[in-house]
Amino acid sequence: MTPADPLPGAFALAADIRDGRTTAAAVIDAHLARIAARNPELNALPVVFADCARRAADGVDRTIAAGGDPGPLGGVPISIKENIDLTWSATTEGWRGLADAVPARDATVVARMRTAGAIPIGRGNMSDFGMRWDTDNDLFGRTYNPRDRGRTTFGSSGGDAVAVATGMSAIGLGNDFGGSIRLPAAALGVCGLRPSAGRVPRARVEDRPVALTLERFAVNGLLARSVAELEGALALVAGWDLDDPVSQELPSLRTYDGPRTVAVTRDPAGRGIHPDAGAGVDRAADALRTAGWDVVAAEPPFIEEAAELWRRLACTDMLWSLDPARLSAPLGRAATRFLRDSTAAARPYETAAEYAQAWARRAVIEAAWRRFQAEFPVVLGPVFADRVPAPEFDLGGPEPADQALRDLRLVVAVNFLGLPAVAVPTGYGGDGMPTAVQLIGPAHGDMAALAAAAAVEAALGPLPPA
């Protein structure tokens, strides 16, 4: 495979393996060859499971030879972010203090993918504890953007996005606390799904306290090269989980048949948007209009306030959960700078009353969005309001931190409200880098967002591999 070659989708690969047109062993070997060719320069997968993946592939091929069912993803290689438990390696969260933290069992999302026949092929790199909008750490180093090494991959699921975009894996398992799936998808020209809060199980909760913002803002999700693959993989990993008290038994995922009405917020909260990013929104709006959707320019409520509340709550909880007195080793150098700069800009809450009032305000904003999305089930807007920036754009003091929040205002508003959102490419900007939009569904309306994203993709097409 070369960068210009089309890459088969995950479910197409599984069908080829199941129907005897290829073998799981051949598929894994081809992806390992791709990793050997691309990973040394990109550092997307700091851990590669060559031997384990080959053994798993042999098992899939034996199952098929015996007339058994290998599963809907039988033999398909996937990558798994460094903060999602997989018993094959340590769950480091990109931090030296967890370099030896091998889990006793797989996370539920990993177990469900493996039950479906998927084969872990590597671990996706991330920032320390996933708290930056860039992918770099002191344990494994920086992940580079194959479309332009001078641009960030965003973060924190940057390693998995690069692996998917370059064909090192077919699907990436990541998570999204403040855009950590949608941003890397946008920078790499692939598709990313942040499911509704409660739709997909997160980490197992035992006796270790979990910050309230992690409970409410973070979700496990998916990176893939098409919207259809996101939808197919979501059906495999979704559902209530005994170990995650935030997970819910939600209505089944069925084809969306609701109102096809879209609110377009081209410049959310009127804080400015780069012409290339705005043109991407325009192309997506035209695609939806041509596909029969009713597309209306309409601004959802409280975007800027939601973004600011997200930041202040997140930084308040980060100062507690990442207190050096609670950690067995120091944070990485860049992570330490980010925490300092972001908290200086965010003004964390100092009293219990302020913290409680912020959460109470969230209910008001959530209700306003619920009323808005009763009229406009899908919201279309930018992922990042500027072009893909240079690495470390999120460092340098309060001013860069404030600018990053302005450019990410719609992304983090989605996290604040627990809504589903799909990032999908919309072509290229004048600088040759991908442009992208996000389609935001109502609470638990994952299929509405996926249906709108599929219509955009059908009109504008996927981007070639990176």
MIGURO-604444 format. One line per 8 residues: for each residue x, y, z of C-alpha. Coordinates in steps of 0.5 Angstrom, whole numbers. Layout:
% MIGURO-604444
X:Y:Z  ...
This chain:
% MIGURO-604444
0:0:0  2:7:-2  -1:13:1  -5:15:-5  -8:8:-5  -15:7:-3  -16:3:4  -21:-2:5
-26:0:10  -26:-5:17  -33:-8:15  -31:-9:8  -24:-12:10  -28:-17:15  -33:-19:9  -27:-21:5
-24:-25:11  -30:-29:12  -32:-30:5  -25:-33:3  -22:-27:-1  -16:-26:4  -14:-29:11  -14:-25:17
-6:-27:17  -5:-23:11  -9:-17:13  -5:-17:20  1:-17:16  -1:-12:11  -2:-7:17  4:-9:20
8:-7:14  4:-1:14  6:1:21  14:-1:20  14:4:14  10:10:17  10:9:25  18:11:26
17:18:23  10:19:26  10:16:33  3:14:32  3:8:36  8:7:41  6:0:43  5:-5:37
3:-12:38  6:-16:32  6:-23:36  -1:-22:39  -4:-20:33  -1:-25:29  -3:-30:34  -10:-27:34
-11:-27:26  -9:-35:26  -15:-36:31  -20:-32:26  -17:-36:20  -18:-43:24  -25:-41:26  -27:-39:19
-24:-46:17  -28:-50:22  -34:-47:19  -35:-42:25  -37:-35:25  -31:-30:27  -35:-24:28  -37:-18:24
-30:-15:25  -27:-22:25  -19:-21:23  -20:-13:23  -14:-9:26  -16:-4:31  -12:1:35  -13:3:42
-12:9:46  -7:9:52  -12:11:57  -17:5:55  -15:-2:59  -12:-7:54  -9:-13:58  -4:-14:53
0:-7:55  0:-2:61  -5:3:61  0:9:61  -5:15:60  1:18:57  5:19:63  11:16:66
8:14:73  3:9:70  9:6:65  8:-1:69  0:-1:70  -2:-7:66  -9:-8:67  -12:-14:70
-18:-14:65  -20:-11:58  -25:-5:58  -32:-6:56  -31:-3:50  -25:-7:48  -28:-13:50  -34:-12:46
-29:-10:40  -25:-17:41  -32:-21:42  -34:-18:35  -27:-21:32  -23:-14:32  -15:-15:33  -12:-10:37
-5:-8:33  -3:-2:37  -4:3:42  -5:10:40  -1:16:43  -4:21:47  -2:27:52  -1:26:59
-8:24:62  -11:27:55  -12:34:58  -8:37:52  -11:39:45  -4:36:42  -1:29:42  6:29:46
8:27:53  15:25:56  14:18:56  13:17:48  14:23:45  11:27:40  6:24:35  7:28:28
1:30:23  3:26:16  -1:31:12  4:37:15  9:35:20  9:43:22  2:42:24  -1:39:30
-5:33:30  -9:36:36  -11:31:41  -11:28:46  -13:22:41  -8:24:36  -4:17:35  -11:13:34
-13:19:29  -6:18:25  -6:11:25  -13:11:22  -11:16:17  -5:12:15  -8:5:14  -4:3:20
-11:1:24  -18:1:21  -21:3:27  -19:7:33  -22:7:40  -21:14:43  -25:18:48  -27:25:48
-27:30:54  -26:37:50  -26:35:43  -21:29:43  -24:25:38  -27:30:33  -21:35:33  -16:30:31
-21:27:26  -21:34:23  -14:35:23  -13:28:19  -19:28:15  -22:22:18  -29:21:21  -30:22:29
-36:20:33  -37:23:40  -43:19:42  -48:21:47  -46:21:55  -48:14:57  -49:11:50  -42:7:51
-39:5:57  -32:9:59  -27:6:65  -29:1:70  -31:5:77  -28:1:83  -26:5:89  -22:11:86
-25:17:86  -27:20:79  -28:27:78  -35:30:76  -33:33:70  -30:26:68  -36:23:69  -40:28:65
-36:31:60  -32:25:58  -34:19:53  -31:13:49  -32:14:42  -29:12:35  -25:14:29  -26:11:22
-25:13:15  -32:13:14  -39:15:17  -42:8:16  -36:5:20  -37:9:25  -44:7:25  -43:0:25
-38:0:30  -42:4:35  -47:-2:35  -42:-6:37  -39:-2:43  -46:1:46  -50:-1:51  -51:-1:59
-45:-4:63  -45:-6:70  -38:-3:72  -40:4:69  -45:8:73  -46:13:68  -48:8:62  -55:7:61
-60:3:57  -62:7:52  -66:6:46  -63:2:40  -59:5:35  -64:4:29  -64:8:22  -66:16:23
-73:17:21  -74:24:25  -75:31:22  -69:33:17  -68:40:20  -61:43:21  -59:49:24  -53:52:22
-48:56:26  -43:58:21  -39:63:26  -41:60:33  -42:66:38  -40:71:33  -33:70:35  -30:70:29
-28:64:24  -22:63:19  -25:63:11  -23:56:10  -27:54:16  -33:58:14  -32:55:7  -32:48:10
-39:49:13  -42:52:7  -40:46:3  -43:42:8  -50:46:9  -50:46:1  -49:38:1  -55:37:6
-59:42:3  -58:38:-4  -60:32:0  -67:34:2  -65:37:9  -68:43:11  -62:48:13  -63:54:17
-58:59:19  -60:59:27  -55:60:33  -56:55:39  -57:58:46  -51:60:51  -45:57:46  -40:62:49
-42:61:57  -43:53:56  -35:53:53  -33:58:59  -37:54:64  -34:47:61  -27:50:62  -27:53:69
-31:46:72  -25:42:68  -19:46:71  -22:46:78  -23:38:77  -16:38:74  -13:42:80  -15:37:85
-14:30:81  -7:32:78  -5:35:85  2:33:85  1:31:92  -4:25:89  1:23:84  7:18:84
11:22:79  11:29:76  7:31:70  11:31:64  14:38:62  9:40:57  3:38:61  5:42:67
6:48:63  -1:47:60  -4:46:67  -1:52:69  -3:56:63  -10:54:63  -12:55:70  -9:62:70
-14:63:64  -20:59:67  -20:62:74  -22:55:77  -27:56:82  -25:57:89  -31:55:94  -36:50:94
-42:55:93  -39:57:86  -38:50:84  -45:48:85  -48:54:82  -44:53:76  -47:46:75  -54:49:77
-53:53:71  -51:47:67  -58:45:68  -61:52:65  -57:51:59  -58:44:58  -66:45:58  -65:51:53
-61:47:48  -67:41:49  -72:46:47  -68:49:41  -66:42:38  -74:40:39  -74:45:33  -67:44:30
-65:36:31  -58:37:28  -53:43:29  -48:44:24  -42:48:25  -34:48:25  -30:43:29  -24:48:30
-26:56:28  -19:57:25  -14:53:21  -10:47:24  -5:50:28  2:49:29  4:44:35  4:47:42
-1:52:40  -5:51:47  2:53:51  5:60:52  1:63:57  -7:65:58  -7:69:52  -6:62:47
-11:59:52  -16:64:51  -15:64:44  -16:56:44  -22:56:48  -25:61:43  -23:57:37  -26:51:40
-32:54:43  -37:49:40  -33:43:41  -33:44:48  -40:46:49  -42:39:46  -38:36:52  -41:41:57
-48:38:55  -46:31:54  -49:31:46  -47:26:41  -43:29:35  -40:27:29  -34:30:25  -33:29:18
-28:32:13  -31:37:8  -25:38:3  -19:42:3  -17:49:5  -12:54:1  -6:51:5  -8:44:3
-10:42:10  -17:38:11  -23:42:13  -28:39:17  -35:40:21  -39:37:26  -46:35:26  -49:35:33
-55:31:35  -60:32:41  -59:28:47  -58:21:45  -60:23:38  -53:19:36  -57:17:29  -59:24:27
-52:26:28  -50:20:24  -55:21:18  -53:28:17  -46:27:17  -47:21:12  -51:26:7  -45:31:8
-40:25:6  -44:22:1  -44:29:-3  -36:31:-1  -33:24:-1  -28:22:4  -21:24:3  -15:20:1
-11:17:6  -5:21:9
